[in-house]
Amino acid sequence: MASWLDSILVGALGSGVNNPTLILLNVVIALAYASLILLLLASIYSNPALVPHVLVLIVLATGLWISINWFIANVGLVDAETQKEELFGKQAEDSNADEPAEPTVADSKKSQ
């Protein structure tokens, strides 16, 4: 669970979109869409003059949802690990393996 939440956070901060971020984005937009449907049902029974306005909001929300998913489908998804490396760099062990180790106090005593 924590890695899924980490992937969403990295997806929000990094460039590109990873799969967990896309899933969360679609869930949030679906919930907003459902609230607009409930607003439509409430306005039909309580104030029919609001129905055209709510229908326009539903059309706009549908267009937003379709355009976001179309754009991400054309750009493509990024792996969460790639985003982590881009944000935080390589892990400390990987970067220190190529560099020579700094001398320590024990090394300086051995050389004397």
C-alpha positions as a Markdown table, in Angstrom:
| # | Residue | x | y | z |
|---|---|---|---|---|
| 1 | Met | 0.0 | 0.0 | 0.0 |
| 2 | Ala | 2.8 | 2.4 | 0.9 |
| 3 | Ser | 4.5 | 1.8 | -2.4 |
| 4 | Trp | 1.3 | 2.6 | -4.3 |
| 5 | Leu | 0.9 | 5.9 | -2.4 |
| 6 | Asp | 4.6 | 6.6 | -3.0 |
| 7 | Ser | 4.1 | 6.0 | -6.7 |
| 8 | Ile | 1.1 | 8.5 | -6.7 |
| 9 | Leu | 3.2 | 11.1 | -4.9 |
| 10 | Val | 6.2 | 10.6 | -7.3 |
| 11 | Gly | 3.7 | 10.7 | -10.2 |
| 12 | Ala | 2.4 | 14.0 | -9.0 |
| 13 | Leu | 5.9 | 15.6 | -8.6 |
| 14 | Gly | 7.7 | 14.0 | -11.5 |
| 15 | Ser | 7.4 | 14.5 | -15.2 |
| 16 | Gly | 5.0 | 12.1 | -16.9 |
| 17 | Val | 2.2 | 10.1 | -15.5 |
| 18 | Asn | 2.5 | 6.6 | -14.0 |
| 19 | Asn | -0.2 | 4.0 | -13.8 |
| 20 | Pro | -1.3 | 4.5 | -10.1 |
| 21 | Thr | -1.6 | 8.3 | -10.7 |
| 22 | Leu | -3.7 | 7.7 | -13.8 |
| 23 | Ile | -6.0 | 5.3 | -11.9 |
| 24 | Leu | -6.4 | 7.9 | -9.1 |
| 25 | Leu | -7.1 | 10.7 | -11.5 |
| 26 | Asn | -9.8 | 8.6 | -13.3 |
| 27 | Val | -11.4 | 7.7 | -9.9 |
| 28 | Val | -11.5 | 11.4 | -8.8 |
| 29 | Ile | -13.0 | 12.5 | -12.2 |
| 30 | Ala | -15.5 | 9.7 | -12.0 |
| 31 | Leu | -16.6 | 10.8 | -8.5 |
| 32 | Ala | -16.9 | 14.4 | -9.7 |
| 33 | Tyr | -19.0 | 13.1 | -12.7 |
| 34 | Ala | -21.2 | 11.2 | -10.3 |
| 35 | Ser | -21.8 | 14.3 | -8.2 |
| 36 | Leu | -22.8 | 16.1 | -11.3 |
| 37 | Ile | -25.3 | 13.3 | -12.1 |
| 38 | Leu | -26.7 | 13.6 | -8.6 |
| 39 | Leu | -26.9 | 17.4 | -9.0 |
| 40 | Leu | -28.9 | 16.8 | -12.3 |
| 41 | Leu | -31.3 | 14.5 | -10.5 |
| 42 | Ala | -31.8 | 16.9 | -7.7 |
| 43 | Ser | -32.3 | 19.9 | -10.0 |
| 44 | Ile | -34.9 | 18.0 | -12.1 |
| 45 | Tyr | -37.2 | 17.6 | -9.1 |
| 46 | Ser | -36.4 | 20.8 | -7.2 |
| 47 | Asn | -35.6 | 23.5 | -9.8 |
| 48 | Pro | -36.0 | 22.5 | -13.4 |
| 49 | Ala | -34.5 | 25.8 | -14.6 |
| 50 | Leu | -31.1 | 24.6 | -13.5 |
| 51 | Val | -31.2 | 21.5 | -15.7 |
| 52 | Pro | -29.6 | 23.1 | -18.9 |
| 53 | His | -26.8 | 24.5 | -16.8 |
| 54 | Val | -26.1 | 21.1 | -15.1 |
| 55 | Leu | -26.2 | 19.4 | -18.5 |
| 56 | Val | -23.5 | 21.9 | -19.8 |
| 57 | Leu | -21.4 | 21.1 | -16.8 |
| 58 | Ile | -21.8 | 17.3 | -17.5 |
| 59 | Val | -20.8 | 17.9 | -21.2 |
| 60 | Leu | -17.7 | 19.9 | -20.0 |
| 61 | Ala | -16.7 | 17.2 | -17.5 |
| 62 | Thr | -17.1 | 14.5 | -20.1 |
| 63 | Gly | -14.9 | 16.4 | -22.5 |
| 64 | Leu | -12.3 | 17.0 | -19.8 |
| 65 | Trp | -12.2 | 13.3 | -18.9 |
| 66 | Ile | -12.0 | 12.2 | -22.6 |
| 67 | Ser | -9.3 | 14.8 | -23.4 |
| 68 | Ile | -7.1 | 13.9 | -20.4 |
| 69 | Asn | -7.2 | 10.2 | -21.2 |
| 70 | Trp | -6.6 | 10.8 | -24.9 |
| 71 | Phe | -3.6 | 13.0 | -24.1 |
| 72 | Ile | -2.1 | 10.4 | -21.7 |
| 73 | Ala | -2.7 | 7.6 | -24.2 |
| 74 | Asn | -0.8 | 9.6 | -26.9 |
| 75 | Val | 2.1 | 10.6 | -24.6 |
| 76 | Gly | 2.3 | 7.3 | -22.8 |
| 77 | Leu | 2.8 | 6.2 | -19.2 |
| 78 | Val | 6.1 | 6.4 | -17.4 |
| 79 | Asp | 7.4 | 3.8 | -15.0 |
| 80 | Ala | 7.3 | 4.9 | -11.3 |
| 81 | Glu | 10.9 | 3.7 | -10.8 |
| 82 | Thr | 12.0 | 5.9 | -13.7 |
| 83 | Gln | 10.3 | 8.9 | -12.1 |
| 84 | Lys | 11.9 | 8.1 | -8.7 |
| 85 | Glu | 15.3 | 8.0 | -10.3 |
| 86 | Glu | 14.6 | 11.3 | -12.1 |
| 87 | Leu | 13.5 | 13.0 | -8.9 |
| 88 | Phe | 15.9 | 11.6 | -6.4 |
| 89 | Gly | 18.8 | 10.4 | -8.5 |
| 90 | Lys | 20.2 | 7.0 | -8.2 |
| 91 | Gln | 20.4 | 5.3 | -4.8 |
| 92 | Ala | 23.3 | 6.2 | -2.6 |
| 93 | Glu | 24.8 | 2.7 | -3.0 |
| 94 | Asp | 24.8 | 2.9 | -6.8 |
| 95 | Ser | 26.5 | 6.2 | -6.9 |
| 96 | Asn | 29.1 | 5.4 | -4.3 |
| 97 | Ala | 30.1 | 2.2 | -6.0 |
| 98 | Asp | 31.7 | 4.0 | -8.9 |
| 99 | Glu | 33.5 | 6.6 | -6.8 |
| 100 | Pro | 36.7 | 5.8 | -4.8 |
| 101 | Ala | 36.1 | 5.6 | -1.0 |
| 102 | Glu | 37.3 | 8.5 | 1.1 |
| 103 | Pro | 40.2 | 7.7 | 3.4 |
| 104 | Thr | 39.1 | 7.1 | 7.0 |
| 105 | Val | 41.0 | 7.5 | 10.3 |
| 106 | Ala | 41.8 | 3.8 | 10.3 |
| 107 | Asp | 43.3 | 4.1 | 6.8 |
| 108 | Ser | 45.6 | 7.0 | 7.9 |
| 109 | Lys | 46.8 | 5.0 | 10.9 |
| 110 | Lys | 47.7 | 2.0 | 8.7 |
| 111 | Ser | 49.7 | 4.2 | 6.3 |
| 112 | Gln | 51.9 | 5.7 | 9.2 |
